[in-house]
């Protein structure tokens, strides 16, 4: 007499042996076995296999429901089928025919059974964290209402996974999980919510910094995540992101929240940090602009302060922060972003936030931006020693940028060192290919100011020229200044003649007062029509005993290059002993006017390079030497 277990096994084997050659007989054995032994797993499982192999989705679903409901967590075979089912659901777009069966069968399962399958899988994941998280996500997709109950556990698992593989789990958090919970965010412990936001922010920042093409509207998404995490912690909401909105609105909102929050509030910490990084990114991004089909960087440098000989206080230093000159169309955006980043930086480095903010800065991939920003901040506040220290820590900048920054630091201290002059020569020797345009408002009266200088040929030569003029122009008001200094200043003034009329007028006033004046550089470097006309007026109105000397190009020699190139130039004077001199003056005038369309940027770059020894003598009061070593 067989026992029940032997009978069950016998009937299952009979069904199995007949399944392929006589399905009807096999079905009869299964029906009989299910009638006699409804609580037997082997019988119910064989019934499921019969329907599964026959591709009978609806009947297979009924059998599977019975097994999943009555025999949970007891049999390896059941776990294998559930695992195959959930794997098929996770990869519906790439399913094999076998997996396609599971997807179709799933649709015939009752919602309770469907949900239980996911929970069964989650409970059997063991140490497979990635699978567990994926099943949670799949369950949320199929059962959105389960988010409220199970989202906290999923978020805890994600936080756990980020300690081992931050790239993977940050991507899952940002791309898969947060969009699912944004309409019904769960309540979370503040520490966990802050950690998840920090990881989300790190993910987006890495995308911004590492991608060749910046993601579309990353800050719109970041602000959404900030609002979501704020909801999880019950924070007063910040403002939604708007491209059209002024950054002043964000700062004013932050100040309102700060005034109503306890000291060291996490809410203020994260809102201010987000606004800081947003402003910092805007600053760094706008420092590159498309000019003449090339990406051109902008560098923050010291502007020139107009000096007044009458002591009107134009150079008096005040305690007010410097202004930003509107030199290019991008200047307002750059200055606003920089100032808002500076405001947030100062707030976050107060005693109540500094420790937590420093930890955030270590966690986020911001080092290249921060080093650039801190250097510019030191420049802005006039902290020269700190700027010098920070410059030594910036390893990614080009030689051109470093030379420009050193020159700017020289100007900040109100004088020029030999190192600063060497930087001018380096800059002239490394001019970029992009021409660009001359800038306005490089020199202002009465207030220290900053300039966002584009790295173009025009702007760099203009800045180097301005640096030299600012250093030697005061000598024009001293007695017995040399003819050569006056002439060299006229050459340099050609770039922005109208921007410093007072200096130009003083130079001409000194020339008029002199009985003898030597302008031998005229035919080489002076091509500005306004200057030539004024000079022509001066020598045409000279009295008998006056002498005006210059160097003319000999017959057959172009007037375009330096006088030292080619055949020796002829010295011409207006004193009567030199017959026909006035006619030759007219000839030279016409020659120079004919050159008025030459590239003034190239001419002045050549002038600084070729006349560097004389310029050094003007600046430092030293006798010319054979060369100035460029270090």
C-alpha positions as CSV (number, residue, x, y, z in Angstrom):
1,X,0.0,0.0,0.0
2,X,1.6,3.2,-1.1
3,X,1.5,6.3,1.2
4,X,0.3,9.7,-0.1
5,X,3.7,11.0,-0.9
6,X,4.5,8.0,-3.1
7,X,1.1,8.3,-4.8
8,X,1.8,12.0,-5.5
9,X,5.2,11.2,-7.0
10,X,3.8,8.4,-9.1
11,X,1.1,10.5,-10.6
12,X,3.5,13.4,-11.3
13,X,5.9,11.0,-13.1
14,X,3.0,9.6,-15.2
15,X,2.1,13.1,-16.3
16,X,5.7,13.9,-17.0
17,X,6.2,10.8,-19.2
18,X,3.1,11.5,-21.2
19,X,3.5,15.3,-21.6
20,X,5.1,15.3,-25.0
21,X,3.6,12.3,-26.7
22,X,0.1,12.4,-25.2
23,X,-0.8,15.8,-23.7
24,X,-4.4,14.8,-23.1
25,X,-3.5,11.8,-21.0
26,X,-0.9,13.9,-19.1
27,X,-3.6,16.5,-18.4
28,X,-5.9,13.8,-17.1
29,X,-3.2,12.6,-14.6
30,X,-2.6,16.1,-13.5
31,X,-6.4,16.8,-12.9
32,X,-6.7,13.6,-11.0
33,X,-3.6,14.4,-8.9
34,X,-4.9,17.9,-8.1
35,X,-8.3,16.5,-7.1
36,X,-6.7,14.0,-4.7
37,X,-3.8,16.0,-3.4
38,X,-4.7,19.8,-3.7
39,X,-2.1,20.7,-1.0
40,X,0.8,18.9,-2.6
41,X,3.5,21.3,-4.1
42,X,4.8,18.7,-6.5
43,X,1.4,18.3,-8.0
44,X,0.6,22.0,-8.3
45,X,4.0,22.7,-9.7
46,X,3.7,20.0,-12.4
47,X,0.3,21.5,-13.4
48,X,2.0,24.9,-13.8
49,X,4.9,23.4,-15.9
50,X,2.3,21.7,-18.1
51,X,0.6,25.0,-18.9
52,X,3.9,26.9,-19.1
53,X,5.3,24.5,-21.7
54,X,2.1,24.7,-23.6
55,X,2.3,28.5,-23.8
56,X,-1.1,28.7,-22.1
57,X,-0.6,32.1,-20.4
58,X,-3.9,32.4,-18.6
59,X,-4.0,28.8,-17.2
60,X,-0.3,29.1,-16.3
61,X,-1.1,32.3,-14.4
62,X,-3.8,30.5,-12.4
63,X,-1.4,27.6,-11.5
64,X,1.4,30.0,-10.7
65,X,-1.0,32.1,-8.4
66,X,-1.9,28.9,-6.5
67,X,1.8,28.1,-5.9
68,X,2.9,31.6,-5.0
69,X,0.0,32.0,-2.6
70,X,0.1,28.6,-0.9
71,X,3.8,27.7,-0.9
72,X,5.8,31.0,-0.4
73,X,9.4,30.8,0.7
74,X,9.5,27.0,0.8
75,X,10.7,25.6,-2.6
76,X,13.8,26.4,-4.7
77,X,11.7,25.7,-7.9
78,X,9.3,28.5,-7.0
79,X,12.2,30.9,-6.4
80,X,13.7,30.0,-9.8
81,X,10.4,30.8,-11.6
82,X,9.9,34.0,-9.7
83,X,13.5,35.1,-10.5
84,X,13.0,34.2,-14.2
85,X,9.7,36.2,-14.2
86,X,11.2,39.4,-12.6
87,X,14.2,39.2,-14.9
88,X,11.9,39.1,-17.9
89,X,10.0,42.1,-16.5
90,X,13.2,44.1,-16.0
91,X,14.2,43.6,-19.7
92,X,11.0,43.6,-21.6
93,X,12.5,45.4,-24.6
94,X,15.2,42.7,-25.1
95,X,13.3,39.5,-24.1
96,X,13.9,36.1,-25.6
97,X,10.8,34.0,-26.6
98,X,11.0,32.2,-23.2
99,X,11.1,35.5,-21.3
100,X,8.3,36.9,-23.5
101,X,6.1,34.1,-22.1
102,X,6.7,35.3,-18.5
103,X,5.8,38.9,-19.4
104,X,2.5,37.7,-21.0
105,X,1.7,35.4,-18.1
106,X,2.4,38.2,-15.6
107,X,-0.5,40.2,-17.1
108,X,-2.9,37.4,-16.1
109,X,-1.9,37.4,-12.5
110,X,-4.0,39.2,-9.9
111,X,-2.5,42.4,-8.5
112,X,-2.1,40.8,-5.1
113,X,0.0,38.0,-6.6
114,X,2.0,40.4,-8.7
115,X,2.9,42.5,-5.7
116,X,3.7,39.4,-3.6
117,X,6.1,38.2,-6.4
118,X,8.1,41.5,-6.0
119,X,8.2,41.2,-2.2
120,X,9.2,37.6,-2.5
121,X,12.1,38.6,-4.8
122,X,13.2,41.4,-2.5
123,X,13.2,39.1,0.5
124,X,15.4,36.6,-1.3
125,X,18.0,39.0,-2.8
126,X,20.3,38.4,0.1
127,X,23.5,40.4,-0.5
128,X,22.7,41.3,-4.1
129,X,22.1,45.0,-3.4
130,X,21.8,46.0,-7.1
131,X,19.1,43.3,-7.8
132,X,17.2,44.3,-4.7
133,X,17.1,48.0,-5.7
134,X,16.1,47.1,-9.3
135,X,13.2,45.0,-8.0
136,X,12.0,47.9,-5.8
137,X,12.1,50.1,-8.9
138,X,10.3,47.6,-10.9
139,X,7.6,47.3,-8.2
140,X,7.2,51.1,-8.1
141,X,6.7,51.1,-11.8
142,X,4.0,48.4,-11.7
143,X,2.5,49.6,-8.3
144,X,3.0,53.4,-7.9
145,X,1.0,53.3,-4.7
146,X,3.7,51.1,-3.1
147,X,6.1,54.1,-3.2
148,X,4.6,55.6,0.0
149,X,5.3,52.5,2.0
150,X,8.6,51.2,0.5
151,X,10.4,54.3,-0.8
152,X,12.3,54.9,2.5
153,X,13.8,51.4,2.5
154,X,14.8,51.8,-1.2
155,X,16.5,55.1,-0.4
156,X,18.4,53.6,2.5
157,X,19.6,50.9,0.2
158,X,20.8,53.5,-2.4
159,X,22.6,55.4,0.3
160,X,24.3,52.1,1.4
161,X,25.3,51.3,-2.2
162,X,26.9,54.7,-2.7
163,X,29.6,53.8,-0.3
164,X,30.8,51.1,-2.6
165,X,29.9,52.2,-6.2
166,X,28.8,55.9,-6.1
167,X,28.7,56.2,-9.9
168,X,26.2,53.4,-10.3
169,X,23.9,54.2,-7.4
170,X,23.9,57.9,-7.9
171,X,22.7,57.3,-11.5
172,X,20.0,54.9,-10.3
173,X,18.9,57.5,-7.7
174,X,18.8,60.4,-10.0
175,X,17.5,58.8,-13.2
176,X,15.2,56.1,-11.9
177,X,14.1,56.7,-8.3
178,X,13.7,60.4,-7.8
179,X,11.3,60.8,-10.7
180,X,9.1,58.1,-9.2
181,X,8.8,59.7,-5.8
182,X,8.6,63.3,-6.7
183,X,4.8,63.5,-6.5
184,X,4.6,61.6,-3.2
185,X,7.9,62.2,-1.4
186,X,8.3,60.1,1.7
187,X,9.4,61.4,5.1
188,X,13.0,60.7,5.7
189,X,15.5,61.3,8.5
190,X,17.3,64.6,7.8
191,X,20.7,63.0,7.7
192,X,19.6,60.5,5.0
193,X,17.7,63.2,2.9
194,X,20.7,65.5,3.0
195,X,23.0,62.7,2.0
196,X,20.8,61.8,-1.0
197,X,20.7,65.4,-2.1
198,X,24.5,65.7,-1.9
199,X,24.9,62.6,-4.0
200,X,22.4,63.8,-6.5
201,X,24.2,67.1,-6.7
202,X,27.5,65.3,-7.2
203,X,26.1,63.3,-10.0
204,X,24.9,66.4,-11.9
205,X,28.1,68.3,-11.3
206,X,30.1,65.4,-12.6
207,X,28.0,65.4,-15.8
208,X,28.5,69.2,-16.2
209,X,32.2,69.0,-15.6
210,X,33.0,65.8,-17.5
211,X,30.7,66.0,-20.5
212,X,31.9,67.6,-23.7
213,X,28.4,68.8,-24.2
214,X,26.7,70.2,-21.1
215,X,23.4,68.5,-20.2
216,X,20.3,70.4,-21.1
217,X,19.0,72.6,-18.2
218,X,20.9,70.7,-15.5
219,X,20.0,73.4,-13.0
220,X,16.3,73.0,-13.6
221,X,16.6,69.4,-12.5
222,X,18.9,70.2,-9.6
223,X,16.5,72.7,-8.2
224,X,13.7,70.1,-8.5
225,X,15.8,67.6,-6.5
226,X,16.5,70.3,-4.0
227,X,12.8,71.0,-3.6
228,X,12.0,67.3,-3.3
229,X,14.6,66.7,-0.6
230,X,13.3,69.8,1.2
231,X,9.8,68.3,1.2
232,X,11.2,65.1,2.7
233,X,12.5,67.1,5.6
234,X,9.6,69.4,5.9
235,X,11.6,72.5,4.9
236,X,10.2,75.8,3.8
237,X,10.4,75.5,0.0
238,X,13.0,77.5,-2.0
239,X,12.3,79.1,-5.3
240,X,11.9,77.0,-8.5
241,X,14.5,77.4,-11.1
242,X,13.9,80.0,-13.8
243,X,16.4,81.1,-16.5
244,X,14.6,84.4,-16.8
245,X,14.7,85.1,-13.1
246,X,17.3,87.4,-11.6
247,X,19.8,85.9,-9.2
248,X,19.0,88.7,-6.9
249,X,15.6,87.0,-6.3
250,X,17.3,83.8,-5.1
251,X,19.6,85.7,-2.8
252,X,16.7,87.7,-1.3
253,X,14.7,84.5,-0.7
254,X,17.8,83.0,1.0
255,X,18.1,86.0,3.2
256,X,14.5,85.7,4.2
257,X,14.8,82.0,5.1
258,X,18.1,82.8,7.0
259,X,16.4,85.4,9.1
260,X,13.7,83.0,10.1
261,X,15.9,79.9,10.8
262,X,17.9,78.8,13.8
263,X,21.7,79.2,13.7
264,X,23.4,76.6,11.6
265,X,20.2,75.4,10.0
266,X,20.7,72.5,7.5
267,X,18.0,74.2,5.4
268,X,20.0,77.3,4.9
269,X,23.2,75.3,4.5
270,X,21.9,73.4,1.5
271,X,19.9,76.2,-0.1
272,X,23.0,78.5,0.2
273,X,25.3,75.8,-1.1
274,X,23.1,75.2,-4.1
275,X,22.9,78.9,-4.9
276,X,26.7,79.2,-4.5
277,X,27.4,76.4,-6.9
278,X,24.8,77.6,-9.4
279,X,26.4,81.1,-9.3
280,X,29.9,79.6,-9.5
281,X,28.9,77.5,-12.5
282,X,27.4,80.5,-14.2
283,X,30.6,82.5,-13.6
284,X,32.9,79.7,-14.8
285,X,30.7,78.9,-17.9
286,X,30.4,82.6,-18.9
287,X,34.2,83.0,-18.6
288,X,34.3,81.3,-22.0
289,X,32.6,83.1,-24.9
290,X,32.5,82.5,-28.7
291,X,34.5,85.1,-30.5
292,X,35.5,84.9,-34.2
293,X,34.5,81.2,-34.3
294,X,36.7,80.4,-31.3
295,X,36.1,79.8,-27.6
296,X,37.8,82.7,-25.8
297,X,38.4,82.6,-22.1
298,X,38.0,85.7,-19.9
299,X,40.4,86.5,-17.0
300,X,39.6,88.8,-14.1
301,X,42.2,91.5,-13.9
302,X,42.8,94.9,-12.2
303,X,41.5,97.8,-14.2
304,X,43.4,101.1,-14.6
305,X,42.6,104.2,-12.4
306,X,42.9,107.5,-14.1
307,X,45.6,109.7,-12.5
308,X,45.0,113.4,-12.2
309,X,47.9,115.8,-11.8
310,X,45.7,118.4,-10.1
311,X,45.2,116.1,-7.1
312,X,41.4,115.7,-7.5
313,X,41.5,112.4,-5.5
314,X,40.9,110.2,-8.5
315,X,43.2,107.5,-7.1
316,X,42.1,107.7,-3.5
317,X,41.5,104.2,-2.1
318,X,38.2,103.7,-0.4
319,X,36.9,100.9,1.7
320,X,34.2,100.2,-0.9
321,X,34.5,97.0,-3.0
322,X,35.7,97.5,-6.5
323,X,33.3,98.0,-9.4
324,X,33.2,95.9,-12.6
325,X,33.8,97.6,-15.9
326,X,31.3,96.9,-18.6
327,X,34.0,96.1,-21.2
328,X,32.2,93.3,-23.2
329,X,28.5,92.2,-23.7
330,X,29.1,89.3,-21.3
331,X,30.4,91.6,-18.4
332,X,27.1,92.0,-16.6
333,X,26.4,88.3,-16.5
334,X,29.9,87.5,-15.3
335,X,29.9,90.2,-12.6
336,X,26.5,89.2,-11.3
337,X,27.3,85.5,-11.1
338,X,30.7,86.3,-9.4
339,X,29.1,88.7,-6.9
340,X,26.4,86.2,-5.9
341,X,28.9,83.4,-5.6
342,X,31.0,85.7,-3.3
343,X,27.9,86.5,-1.2
344,X,27.1,82.9,-0.7
345,X,30.7,82.0,0.0
346,X,31.0,84.6,2.7
347,X,27.8,83.4,4.3
348,X,28.8,79.7,4.2
349,X,32.2,80.5,5.7
350,X,30.7,82.0,8.9
351,X,31.2,80.1,12.1
352,X,27.7,78.5,12.0
353,X,28.2,76.9,8.6
354,X,31.9,76.6,7.9
355,X,32.5,73.1,9.2
356,X,29.5,71.5,7.4
357,X,30.1,73.5,4.2
358,X,33.8,72.5,4.2
359,X,32.7,68.8,4.3
360,X,30.3,69.4,1.4
361,X,33.1,71.0,-0.6
362,X,35.3,68.0,-0.1
363,X,32.5,65.6,-1.2
364,X,31.7,67.5,-4.4
365,X,33.9,67.6,-7.5
366,X,34.4,71.3,-7.5
367,X,38.2,71.7,-7.0
368,X,39.0,73.3,-10.4
369,X,36.2,75.8,-10.1
370,X,37.0,76.6,-6.5
371,X,40.7,77.3,-7.0
372,X,39.8,79.7,-9.9
373,X,37.1,81.4,-7.9
374,X,39.2,81.8,-4.7
375,X,42.0,83.4,-6.7
376,X,39.6,85.8,-8.4
377,X,38.0,86.5,-5.0
378,X,41.4,87.4,-3.6
379,X,42.0,89.7,-6.6
380,X,38.6,91.3,-6.1
381,X,39.2,92.1,-2.4
382,X,42.8,93.2,-3.1
383,X,44.4,90.5,-1.0
384,X,47.6,90.3,-3.0
385,X,49.6,88.0,-0.7
386,X,46.7,85.5,-0.7
387,X,46.4,85.7,-4.5
388,X,50.1,85.0,-4.9
389,X,49.8,81.9,-2.6
390,X,46.7,80.6,-4.5
391,X,48.4,81.2,-7.9
392,X,51.1,78.7,-6.8
393,X,48.4,76.1,-6.2
394,X,46.7,76.5,-9.6
395,X,48.4,74.1,-11.9
396,X,46.0,74.0,-14.9
397,X,46.4,77.6,-16.1
398,X,48.3,78.4,-19.2
399,X,51.5,80.4,-19.3
400,X,49.6,83.3,-21.0
401,X,47.0,83.4,-18.2
402,X,49.7,83.2,-15.5
403,X,51.6,86.1,-17.0
404,X,48.4,88.2,-17.2
405,X,47.6,87.5,-13.6
406,X,51.0,88.4,-12.4
407,X,50.8,91.6,-14.3
408,X,47.4,92.3,-12.8
409,X,48.9,91.8,-9.3
410,X,51.6,94.3,-10.1
411,X,49.0,96.9,-11.1
412,X,47.0,96.1,-7.9
413,X,50.0,97.2,-5.8
414,X,50.2,100.5,-7.8
415,X,53.6,99.9,-9.4
416,X,55.3,97.6,-11.8
417,X,58.2,95.3,-11.0
418,X,60.7,93.9,-13.5
419,X,58.7,90.6,-13.2
420,X,55.6,92.5,-14.3
421,X,57.3,94.0,-17.3
422,X,58.7,90.6,-18.2
423,X,55.1,89.4,-18.1
424,X,54.1,92.0,-20.7
425,X,56.8,90.8,-23.0
426,X,55.7,87.2,-22.5
427,X,52.1,88.1,-23.2
428,X,53.1,89.9,-26.4
429,X,55.1,86.9,-27.4
430,X,52.2,84.5,-26.9
431,X,49.3,86.4,-28.4
432,X,46.4,84.1,-29.6
433,X,45.1,83.9,-33.1
434,X,41.7,85.4,-32.3
435,X,41.7,89.1,-33.1
436,X,38.7,90.3,-31.0
437,X,37.9,94.0,-30.4
438,X,39.2,96.9,-28.3
439,X,37.4,97.3,-25.0
440,X,35.8,100.3,-23.4
441,X,36.0,101.4,-19.8
442,X,39.5,100.0,-19.2
443,X,40.4,103.1,-17.4
444,X,38.0,104.7,-14.9
445,X,38.2,107.8,-12.7
446,X,38.1,107.8,-9.0
447,X,37.4,104.1,-8.1
448,X,39.2,100.8,-8.2
449,X,37.6,98.5,-10.7
450,X,37.9,95.0,-12.2
451,X,37.9,94.0,-15.9
452,X,37.0,90.7,-17.4
453,X,39.6,90.6,-20.1
454,X,39.0,88.3,-23.1
455,X,42.2,86.5,-24.3
456,X,42.2,88.1,-27.7
457,X,45.0,89.9,-29.5
458,X,43.3,93.2,-29.3
459,X,42.4,93.1,-25.6
460,X,45.7,91.7,-24.5
461,X,47.7,94.3,-26.4
462,X,45.3,97.0,-25.1
463,X,45.9,95.8,-21.5
464,X,49.7,95.6,-21.9
465,X,49.7,99.1,-23.5
466,X,47.5,100.5,-20.7
467,X,49.8,99.0,-18.1
468,X,52.9,100.7,-19.6
469,X,51.0,104.0,-20.0
470,X,49.7,103.9,-16.4
471,X,53.3,103.5,-15.2
472,X,55.1,106.2,-17.2
473,X,52.4,108.8,-17.9
474,X,53.0,110.8,-14.7
475,X,56.5,111.6,-15.9
476,X,54.9,113.8,-18.6
477,X,54.1,116.3,-15.8
478,X,57.6,116.3,-14.4
479,X,60.2,118.9,-15.6
480,X,62.7,117.8,-18.2
481,X,61.0,114.6,-19.3
482,X,62.7,113.2,-22.3
483,X,61.6,113.7,-25.9
484,X,61.7,109.9,-26.4
485,X,59.3,109.3,-23.5
486,X,56.8,111.8,-25.0
487,X,57.2,110.1,-28.4
488,X,56.8,106.6,-27.0
489,X,53.6,107.7,-25.1
490,X,52.2,109.1,-28.3
491,X,52.8,105.7,-30.0
492,X,51.0,103.9,-27.1
493,X,48.2,106.4,-27.0
494,X,47.2,105.5,-30.6
495,X,45.2,102.6,-29.4
496,X,42.8,104.6,-27.2
497,X,43.4,108.2,-28.1
498,X,40.0,109.4,-27.1
499,X,40.0,107.6,-23.7
500,X,42.7,109.8,-22.2
501,X,42.5,113.2,-23.9
502,X,44.0,115.0,-20.9
503,X,47.3,113.0,-21.3
504,X,47.5,113.5,-25.0
505,X,46.9,117.2,-24.6
506,X,49.6,117.5,-22.0
507,X,52.1,115.7,-24.3
508,X,51.4,118.2,-27.1
509,X,51.5,121.1,-24.7
510,X,55.0,120.1,-23.6
511,X,56.1,119.6,-27.2
512,X,54.9,123.1,-28.1
513,X,56.8,124.6,-25.3
514,X,60.1,123.2,-26.4
515,X,62.5,125.0,-28.8
516,X,63.8,121.7,-29.9
517,X,62.0,118.3,-30.1
518,X,63.2,115.0,-31.5
519,X,60.5,112.6,-32.8
520,X,62.6,110.1,-34.7
521,X,60.1,107.3,-34.2
522,X,57.4,109.0,-36.3
523,X,57.9,107.3,-39.6
524,X,58.1,103.9,-37.9
525,X,55.3,103.8,-35.4
526,X,52.9,106.8,-35.6
527,X,50.1,106.3,-38.0
528,X,47.1,107.8,-36.2
529,X,45.7,110.6,-38.3
530,X,44.7,112.8,-35.4
531,X,48.2,112.6,-34.0
532,X,49.8,113.3,-37.4
533,X,47.5,116.3,-38.0
534,X,48.3,117.8,-34.6
535,X,52.1,117.2,-35.1
536,X,51.9,118.8,-38.5
537,X,50.1,121.8,-37.1
538,X,52.8,122.2,-34.4
539,X,55.8,122.1,-36.8
540,X,54.0,124.4,-39.3
541,X,53.5,127.0,-36.7
542,X,57.0,126.9,-35.2
543,X,59.0,130.1,-34.8
544,X,62.4,130.6,-36.6
545,X,64.6,129.4,-33.8
546,X,62.7,126.2,-33.2
547,X,63.8,122.8,-34.4
548,X,61.6,119.7,-34.9
549,X,63.5,116.6,-35.8
550,X,62.3,113.2,-37.0
551,X,63.6,110.3,-39.0
552,X,62.3,109.8,-42.6
553,X,62.5,106.7,-44.8
554,X,65.2,107.0,-47.5
555,X,64.1,106.8,-51.1
556,X,63.0,103.4,-52.1
557,X,62.6,102.2,-48.5
558,X,59.2,101.3,-47.2
559,X,58.0,103.4,-44.3
560,X,56.2,100.5,-42.8
561,X,58.9,98.7,-40.8
562,X,61.2,99.7,-38.0
563,X,63.8,102.4,-38.9
564,X,66.5,100.0,-38.0
565,X,65.5,97.6,-40.8
566,X,66.8,97.9,-44.3
567,X,68.7,101.0,-45.5
568,X,69.6,103.7,-42.9
569,X,66.9,106.3,-42.4
570,X,67.6,110.0,-43.0
571,X,67.5,112.5,-40.1
572,X,65.3,115.6,-41.0
573,X,65.0,118.8,-39.1
574,X,62.9,122.0,-39.5
575,X,65.7,124.4,-38.8
576,X,66.7,126.5,-41.8
577,X,70.0,124.8,-42.2
578,X,68.3,121.8,-43.6
579,X,67.0,123.0,-47.0
580,X,63.7,121.7,-48.2
581,X,63.0,120.1,-44.8
582,X,59.4,121.3,-44.7
583,X,58.6,119.6,-48.0
584,X,60.1,116.4,-46.7
585,X,57.9,116.8,-43.6
586,X,54.9,116.9,-45.8
587,X,56.1,113.9,-47.7
588,X,56.5,111.9,-44.5
589,X,53.1,113.1,-43.3
590,X,51.5,111.8,-46.4
591,X,53.4,108.5,-46.0
592,X,52.2,108.1,-42.5
593,X,48.6,108.9,-43.3
594,X,48.7,106.4,-46.1
595,X,49.5,103.8,-43.4
596,X,46.4,104.6,-41.3
597,X,44.7,101.4,-42.2
598,X,47.5,99.2,-40.9
599,X,46.7,96.8,-38.0
600,X,47.3,99.0,-35.0
601,X,47.4,96.0,-32.7
602,X,50.2,94.4,-34.6
603,X,52.1,97.7,-34.8
604,X,51.9,98.2,-31.0
605,X,52.9,94.6,-30.3
606,X,55.9,95.1,-32.5
607,X,56.7,98.4,-30.8
608,X,56.7,96.9,-27.3
609,X,58.9,94.0,-28.4
610,X,61.3,96.1,-30.4
611,X,61.6,99.0,-28.0
612,X,61.5,97.0,-24.8
613,X,64.9,98.3,-23.6
614,X,63.8,102.0,-24.0
615,X,60.4,101.2,-22.3
616,X,62.3,99.6,-19.4
617,X,64.4,102.7,-19.1
618,X,61.2,104.8,-18.9
619,X,59.6,102.5,-16.3
620,X,62.5,101.7,-14.0
621,X,64.8,104.7,-14.7
622,X,67.7,102.4,-15.7
623,X,70.0,102.8,-18.6
624,X,69.3,100.5,-21.6
625,X,71.0,97.2,-21.5
626,X,71.5,94.7,-24.3
627,X,68.5,92.5,-23.5
628,X,65.8,91.9,-20.9
629,X,65.7,88.3,-19.9
630,X,62.2,86.8,-20.1
631,X,61.8,84.3,-17.3
